[in-house]
Amino acid sequence: MSIRLGYQIPNFTYPGSAADIVPTVIAQAREAESSGFDTVLVMDHFYQLPGIGAPEEPMLEAYTLLGALASATQSIQLSTLVTGNTYRNPAMLAKTVTTLDLVSNGRAVLALGAGWYELEHQQMGYEFGTFTERFERLEEALGIIEPMLRGGHPELDGKWYQAHGTLNEPRIRDDLPIMLGGGGEKKTFGLAARHADHLNIICGDDEIPRKLEALAARCDEAGRDRASLETSYLAFVIIDENGDTARDLQKQFLRKTGVDLDSLDEAGRSAATARHFCGTPDDVAEQVQRRILDPKVDGHGIDGVLVNCITNGHVPGIVELTAKTLAPLVK
């Protein structure tokens, strides 16, 4: 398993009716597959996220959608970014992702996080709990899920979850990849060092060196070779052959979320665009190389880039343009 160039689809607000949403998602996944992306990833949320849109904007259930994408594609890996642990019983989640793996002929990746969007929990009846409790639950869940994916039969009588010789048949492999996502330098990175094949690091690009140092420390504590844990970074890519068009799209997107880029000072603009990579293909390639891929700690840096094209990914040709721009940087 390797994720070097992933395409995330975080936005389902497209021109047309609700009936047009899934065909538009499928078209993006197929374009990603044909143009060089190795993984397509969808949101595991029920409401749209703050910072992207209003809660009532369209959002699709992740694993149903991934099942549809499995039938619509042939080779690209399929994942969430990331599955909220609080939304599913862990044994059921292991069964769900294993079934996706069968449906897709070995293309599933289980990406998992502790969960954070309180509004969804409140309105849909999921227990939110404290930050500490959510990470306790995540650690217990991994104690059930990881053995189930590897052919084991977990036994756990935990504070949050129970499993007793749990079965997970059939499987077509015992090495279905586990990816953790988050920015927590102690809890998330520690769990990744002990359990994960891949860590998607969430942070501002200026924080990458510190995150890499923390990850190296957690791997040392776990007795793990840091080189064996693949890493990636999620970038918001706003790209167009015309750089002015891309920058206008960026301003429109931020304005929709209540941020007027033109009214901010330099520090405010930097904070508002900390994970944005915007401009022509050459602009975007230079920014991704300098801001994401160049920082290294003890020779180890970020291995891969997960991108969303938040403003215009649904426009035919944009996903392909993004792949052509970034694939040479991560291969």
C-alpha positions, 0 to 999 in steps of 0.5 A, a space after each residue: 500500500 502506498 498513498 503518494 497522490 490522493 484526491 479527496 472529495 469534500 464538497 457535494 454542492 454542484 450545479 444541478 439537482 440531487 440526482 446529479 451529485 453521484 454521477 458528478 462524484 463518479 466522474 471525478 473519481 474516474 478522472 482521478 484514476 485515469 490521470 495518475 492519482 492512486 487514491 480517492 477519498 471521501 468525507 465521513 460526515 453527515 453535515 458539511 463542515 464549518 470552513 467549507 460550507 453550511 451544515 445543511 449543504 449536501 453530504 453523502 454517507 461515506 461507505 455507501 458512496 465508496 461502494 458505488 465508486 468501487 463499481 465505477 473504477 478499476 484500480 484506484 484505492 478507496 478510502 475516507 479521510 477519515 472515518 469518525 470512530 465515534 460513528 460506528 461500532 468498531 467490529 462493524 467498521 472492520 466488517 464494513 471496510 473488509 466488505 469494501 475491500 472484497 467489492 473493490 478487489 483489494 482496494 480499500 484503505 481504512 482511515 480512522 480518527 477520533 471524531 471531532 464535529 460536535 454538531 453531528 453528534 448532538 443532532 444525530 444522537 452519537 455520544 460525543 464525550 470529552 477529548 480524552 474519552 474520544 481517544 480512549 475509544 479510538 485506542 480501544 477500537 484499534 484493539 478490535 479492528 486491527 486484529 479483525 483485519 489481520 485474521 485474528 479474533 479479538 478479545 476485549 472487555 473495555 471501558 467503551 467496547 467489547 469483543 469476544 472472539 470476533 469473526 471477520 470472514 471472508 477476507 481477501 488479504 490480511 494486510 488491509 492498510 490502516 491510516 490514522 489522521 490528525 495533528 495530535 503530537 502525543 495521542 494521534 502520533 503515538 497511536 499511528 506509531 503503534 498501529 498504522 501504516 500511514 499517517 495523514 498529518 493535519 496542520 498548517 504548513 509552517 508546523 510541518 517540521 515540528 510535527 515531523 520531529 514529534 512523529 520521530 519521537 513517537 516512533 522511537 518510543 514505540 520502537 518503530 523505524 520511522 521510515 516504515 510509517 508513510 505520511 501525507 498532508 492534505 492540501 486545498 488546491 485551487 488551480 487554473 491555467 489562468 492564475 487570476 482565475 484561480 485567485 478569484 476562486 479562492 477569494 469567492 470560496 473564502 468569502 462564502 465562509 465569512 472571510 474577506 481576503 482583501 480586508 486582511 493584513 498579511 498575518 491574517 491572509 497567511 492564517 486564512 490560506 495556511 493550507 491553500 495552494 493556489 494559482 497556475 500549475 507552476 505556482 501550485 507545484 512550486 508551493 507544494 514542493 517548498 511548503 510540504 515536501 521540502 521540510 525534512 527531519 533526520 532525512 524524513 519528510 512528508 511522503 505524499 500529498 492528498 489534495 482536494 480541488 474545493 472550488 472547481 474539482 467538479 469541472 471536467 479537466 481540473 482533476 487531470 490538470 492537478 494530477 499532471 501538476 503534482 504527480 512528478 513531485 511525489 513519484 
